[in-house]
Amino acid sequence: MSTELNDPLAWFGAPPDRRRGERRQQVLRALLLGSFHARRRAPRRAGEQALAAVDWHHPQWLATAILIVMLSCADAALTLALIEQGAYETNPLMRPFVYGTALPFTLVKVALTAGGVVLLTLLASMRLFGRLSAGLLLYALLAGYGALIVYEFGLLGLI
């Protein structure tokens, strides 16, 4: 028996399926193409406020995120230098990590900061509490880390 008789779509002249493999299984290709040819730069609907509403974020958020993570690394190094000079860690979450070796302290500190920065970057275009842009929190975090670095340099006597 002919395959055309068994296929109901062939009865109506539907075009044959020309896809080469399942596109949802090509994750790396989708990431590369999506990075250079973003489709959704703004939400589709006016009231859409989901994390996946856009797949492209402004380069300013990348620069801000990189600066925050770099300042977090500098803060970790300066904190360890201050601990060697007799200071103590006041953050109760980080206190158990700082008095061991430097590697777990640095990894936990940078991982927590990077995770928060990624989340805030995803939320950067959303409004919090109806008014406040989540992007402003990224700028505030950057300014806070900048002030902390200046303070730590002052404690080390480098300023």
Order of alpha helices (4+ residues) and beta strands (2+ residues): alpha-alpha-alpha-alpha-alpha-alpha-beta-beta-alpha
